[in-house]
Amino acid sequence: MNKEGTFFRLLKYMGRYKLLYAGLIITMLASIVLDLSVAWFLSIITNAAVKFEVNRWPILILMGVGMLICISLIAYFDTYLKQKASLKIRNDIRQDTMEHALRLPQSYYDQHHTGDLLARFTSDNHAVGEASGNVIMALLKNPLLALCAFIYLLSIHWPLALITISIGPLMILAGKMFGEVMRKKGIHLQEAMGRTTSFLQDVLGASILYKIFGLEKKIANQYRQYSSEISEIERSQGKIQGAANSVSQGIANLTFIIAILLAGFFVAKGSLEVGAMIYTIDELFG
C-alpha cells in the first residue's frame, strides 16, 4: 500500500477523536509560544545584566518562575493527550484488525503465515500508535515553530536572520536524501522481523516434534541465519544514521560559526544588542 493511502486511512482513525487533537493543537501552540518566550526571556536577562539594571531582577525572577510553571503544565497535558490519542487509536486498529482477520477466507491463511498477522497486532500496531501521537504532532510543530521563530528573527535583525537561514535548504536536502534510504532499510528490517517471528512461532509451538526428530542443531542454525540477517540490516542502518548525523552536524556547525561571526560583527557595529544576539543564536541552534 502506498504511503498516501496509509496516511489517509490513519487520518480517518484520528478523526474519531477531534476533541483530543484540538487539545493537542492548543498545547502545541502554547508550547511554541513558550519556546520563543524562553529565548526572549534569556535576551532580556542578558540585556539587563549588560546594562547593570539590578532593579529589574525581582520582576525577572517572577517571570522566570511563571514560565517554568507554564512549561511544566503544558508538557504534562501535551504528553497525556498524545498518549491518550495513541492508545485509543491503537485499540481501534487492534479491534478492526481482528474483525478483518476473522472475515478473511481460508485461502488467505493457506498462503500467509500467521506470524505476519501476529506482527500486525503487535509491532505494526505500536508503530501506528506512535505515529498518531508523537510523530504527527512533531511534524506539525517543528515547521510551525521554525516559521514563527524566523518571522520574529526578521523583526529583530533581518540581515542576520536571512544570512543564517539561507543554509537551511542544505539541511533539508540532506534529511530528504538520508531519510529515504532509512525508510527503505526500515521496510527491509520489518520484513526480516516478520520472517523471524513466523519462524519462532513455528518452533516454539512444535517443541515435541523437533525434540523427537533431534532437530535442535538445524533449528539453531536456521535461527542464526535469521538473526544475522536482522543484525546486518541494523548494522547498515547504523552506518547510514552515522553518515546522516555527521553531515547534519557539519552543516549545523557551519551555520553556527557563520551566525556567531555575523552576530558578533553586528554587535560590534552597534546595530544589534547583546540580548538580541543571544536570542537569535538560541532560536537558530537551541
N, C-alpha and C positions, 0 to 999 in steps of 0.2 A: 504493500500500500504506500502511496506517495505521502510525502511529509505534509502537504497542504491538506489532504483528506484526513489524515490523522489529527492535525491541529484543529480542524473544524469539528470533528467528532468530539474532541476534548472540550471545545467551547460549548457544545450542547450540554455536557455534564455541568460545566461551570455555570451555565445559565440557570440551573435549578437553584442556585444559591446567590441570587443577585444581592441580597442584603449583606451577606458575608463579604462579597467582593466590593460592595460600596464602602463597607467599613475599612477594607484593606486599602482602597484608594485614598480614603481620608487619612489613614495612618501613614501612607506613603507620602502624601503631600505635606503632612506635618513633619515627617522625617526629613524631607528635602529642605523645608524652611529651617529646621533646627540645624541641619548640616551646614547650611550657609550662615546661620547665625553664630555658630561656634567660631568659624573663621573670622567673621566680622567682630565678634567679641574679643578675639585674640588681637586683632588690629587695634581696637580701641584701647586695650590694656597697654599695648606696645607704645602707642602714641602718648598715652598718659604718663608712662614711665619715662619716655624720652623728654617730655616737657615738664617733668617733675611735678605733676599735678596730683599731689598726695591727697588732697581733699576729695578727690573723686573715688577713692578706694572703698569707702563704705557702700556706696551705691553699686560699685562694680562687684563687690562680694555678694550682695543681694541678687544681682543679675546672674552671677555665676551659679549660685545655689538654685535659683529658679530654673535656669536652663538645665541643670543636672536632674532636677525632679521631673521636668517635662520629657527629657530624653529617656529616662528610665521608664516612665509610664507609657510613652509611645512604643518603646522597644517591647515592653510586656504585651500590650494589646496587639501589636503587629505580629509578634511570634505566635500568640494564642490564636488569632484569626487565621493565620496561614496554616497552622497545624489542624485547626478545626475544618477548614475547607479541604485540605489534603485528605484527612481521614474520611470525611463524608463522600468525597468523590471516589476514593479507593473502595469504600464499602459498596457504593452504587455499581462500580465496574465489576467488582467480585460477583455481585448478585446477577448482573446482566450476563457475565461470562458463564456462570453456572447454568442459567436458563438457556443460553445459546448452546452450551455443550450438551445439554440434555436433549435438545432438538436435532442435533447432528445425526445423520444417518450412520448405520453401522459401517458403510463403506469408508467413511472418513476415519473411523478408528482402525479399520483394516490397513489403511495407507499411512497413518500417522502414529507415532509413538505417544503414549500417554504422558511421557516426560515433557513433551512440548507443551501440552495443555497445563501440566503442573507448573511449568515456568511462567505461563501467562497468569496463573493465580498468585504467584509469589513474587519473583524478581521483577517481572514486567509491570505488575500491578503497583509495586513500590515505586518504580521509576516514574510511572504516570502520575502517581500521587504527589511525588516530589515536584514534578513539572507543573502541576496545577497549583502549587503553593509558592515555594521559594523561587523557582526558576522563572515563572511567568511574571511575577511581581518585580523581580530583578530586571527582566527585560524591559519592563515599563519604566522602572525608577531610574536606572542608570542613564539612559539617553536624556530623560527629562531633567535630571539633576545636572548633567553636563550642559544642557542648553540654558538652564536658569543661571548656573554659575558663569557661563560665558557672557550672557547678557549683562550680568552685574559687573563682571570684569571690564566689559566695554565701557560702562558708565564710570568706572574708576580711572582707567588709563587704557584707552583703546589701542594705541600703538603696541604696547607690551602684550595685550591680550591677542591681537591679531598675529603678531610675530610668533608667539609661543604656540598658539593653537594651530598654526599652519602646518606643523609637523604631525598633527593628529591623523591625517589620512594614511601616513606610513604605518601607524599602529593598527588602523582598521584593515589595511591591506594584509599585514602580517597575520592578524587574527583570522581573517577570512581564509587565507591560504592554509594555515595550520589547522584551523577548525574543521575544514572539510576532510583533511586527512585523518584527524582524530575521530570524526564521525564514522568514517568507513572502518577504521580499526575497531571502534566500539561495536559496530554491527557484527564484525567477524568474531569478536570476543563473546558477544551474546549468543551467536550460533554455536560456538565451541562449548560454552557453558551449558547450552541446551542439550547437546550431544552427550556431554559428560553426565548431566543429571539423568538422562534417559538410561545410560549405561549403569549408573549407580542404582537406579530404581530396579532394573532387571536383576542386578547382582544381589542386592540386599533382600529382594523378595524371593530369591530362589537359593537360599543358603544350603538347603538339604541336597539339591542337585549337584552343586559344584563340590560339595564335600564327598558325596558318593562317588563321583567320577574323578576326583582329585584334580580339579581344575584351578586350584588356588594360584599356582605359579602363572598359568596362562592369563588368568583374570588380572593378576597383579601387573603383568607386562602390558596388557591392554590398557589398564587404567593409567600406567606410567606414560603411555603414549598420549592419552587424552590430557593428562596433567601437563606434560611437556608442551603440548600444543597451546594450552592456555598460558603457560609461562612465557612461551615465545612471543605470543601476541602482546602480553602485558609488558614484556621487555621492549618490544618495538614501540609500544605506546609511551614507555618511559623515555626512550630516545627522542621521539617526536616532541613530547612535552618539554624535555630539556632544551631542545633546539628552540621551541616556541618561547620558553621563558628567557632564554639567552637573548634572542632577537628583541623581544618586548622590553627586557631590562635595558638593553643597549639603546633602544630608541628613547625610553623614558629618561635614562641618564643624560643623553644628548640634549633632550628638551629641557631637563632640569638645569644643566650647565648654561645653556643659552638664556634661560629665564633669569637665573641668578645674575649673570653678567649684565644683561639688559636692565634688570630691575636696579642693580647697584649703580649702573650708569645714570639712570633716570633720577635716582635718589640724589646722587652727587650733583646733578644739574639743578636740582630743586623742583623738578616737575612731578615728583612722586614722594609721598610721605613714607616714612619707615613702616608705619602700621599698614598702609595700603600695600606695600611691598610684601609684608608678611602674609596678608590676606591672599594676595594674588598667588604666591608660591604655595600656600596651603591648599587653595582651591584646585590648583593645577596638579599638585602631587600629593595632597593629603589623603 
